[in-house]
Each structure stands twice: as structure tokens, then as C-alpha cells.
Amino acid sequence: MTAASIAATLVGFAPTASAATPSCTSETRIWQGDFYTDVPSTSSGSTDCILRKGMTSNAVYRLQYTLYICNGFNSLGLDGIYGDETAGAVRQFQERMHIGVDGTYGPQTRKAMYWSFNSKTNYYCGKI
């Protein structure tokens, strides 16, 4: 089999755009007892979504907040803009957690993060 025929065969198995992970456009509240955290999500509530450089939203702010409060990025700006600083913090976090390093927030990064769970009087950092 030639390289061209192998490539033509592989193209037939490429995932479609609809199979790609959707963008985070909203937030979903997750409860643990009396404590809650807001996690970036799709408009339908799925937390299996991505945030990447250039995006601006409350979901980006939520990512920045949890990187700041629970994951040691104390100098990270909290502006809701996924710029160089946020992408760099995500890359550093991914390196620290020994997961794929690309500077993009996605399901693997979400699972590795500690999130700020809040109540009326207190907070703690925990996994979801």
C-alpha cells in the first residue's frame, strides 16, 4: 500500500467537526453538601467543554478564579479574558499535573483542578 492510499484511507476515519469538544459558553453549579462551585460548561450544562486563548466570558473568569484561589496562581489577573497570562497559567498547571500541555482548558484539565467550593460563611478547595 502506498503512502497516498494510506493517507486516503485515514482521511475517511477523521472525526467530524460535530465530534469535536464544544466551547464552554456558560457555567454549571455543582454542589457538595452545603458548598457549591460554578464550573465552565456548555449552554446545555455539560462540563466537557473547552476554553482557549481569545475567548472572553464568565466561564473564563471562573477558570481564572479557581486557578487563583485553589491552584497557586496568585498573580493571575481576574478579568474574564483568556489571554497570554491565562494560557500560561493553564500550561504551567498542566505541566505540574503531568497531563497534556497545550494551554487550553478542557475535560482533562478540569478533572485535575481543585475548585473553590463556597458556602455563605466559608470555602474550601476540592475536586469535582
Solvent accessible surface area in square Angstrom, and as a share of the most:
residue,aa,sasa,rsa
1,M,180,0.81
2,T,90,0.53
3,A,85,0.66
4,A,78,0.60
5,S,43,0.28
6,I,77,0.39
7,A,52,0.40
8,A,69,0.53
9,T,66,0.39
10,L,114,0.57
11,V,112,0.64
12,G,66,0.64
13,F,163,0.68
14,A,61,0.47
15,P,117,0.73
16,T,93,0.54
17,A,96,0.74
18,S,107,0.69
19,A,72,0.56
20,A,67,0.52
21,T,59,0.34
22,P,70,0.44
23,S,39,0.25
24,C,1,0.01
25,T,89,0.52
26,S,43,0.28
27,E,57,0.25
28,T,36,0.21
29,R,119,0.43
30,I,48,0.25
31,W,144,0.50
32,Q,70,0.31
33,G,73,0.70
34,D,115,0.60
35,F,51,0.21
36,Y,56,0.21
37,T,2,0.01
38,D,19,0.10
39,V,0,0.00
40,P,0,0.00
41,S,0,0.00
42,T,14,0.08
43,S,102,0.66
44,S,105,0.68
45,G,33,0.32
46,S,49,0.31
47,T,25,0.15
48,D,69,0.36
49,C,0,0.00
50,I,22,0.11
51,L,0,0.00
52,R,112,0.41
53,K,119,0.50
54,G,65,0.63
55,M,44,0.19
56,T,97,0.56
57,S,36,0.23
58,N,111,0.57
59,A,1,0.01
60,V,0,0.00
61,Y,78,0.30
62,R,42,0.15
63,L,0,0.00
64,Q,2,0.01
65,Y,51,0.19
66,T,1,0.01
67,L,0,0.00
68,Y,74,0.28
69,I,51,0.26
70,C,21,0.13
71,N,9,0.05
72,G,53,0.51
73,F,22,0.09
74,N,110,0.56
75,S,106,0.68
76,L,11,0.05
77,G,32,0.31
78,L,67,0.33
79,D,90,0.46
80,G,6,0.06
81,I,87,0.44
82,Y,0,0.00
83,G,23,0.22
84,D,97,0.50
85,E,99,0.44
86,T,2,0.01
87,A,4,0.03
88,G,16,0.16
89,A,5,0.04
90,V,1,0.00
91,R,99,0.36
92,Q,104,0.46
93,F,2,0.01
94,Q,3,0.02
95,E,98,0.44
96,R,123,0.45
97,M,67,0.30
98,H,168,0.75
99,I,30,0.15
100,G,47,0.45
101,V,71,0.41
102,D,95,0.49
103,G,3,0.03
104,T,34,0.20
105,Y,0,0.00
106,G,9,0.09
107,P,36,0.23
108,Q,105,0.46
109,T,4,0.02
110,R,21,0.08
111,K,126,0.53
112,A,12,0.10
113,M,1,0.00
114,Y,96,0.36
115,W,0,0.00
116,S,3,0.02
117,F,0,0.00
118,N,32,0.16
119,S,32,0.21
120,K,207,0.88
121,T,132,0.77
122,N,94,0.48
123,Y,110,0.42
124,Y,79,0.30
125,C,50,0.30
126,G,10,0.09
127,K,77,0.33
128,I,62,0.32
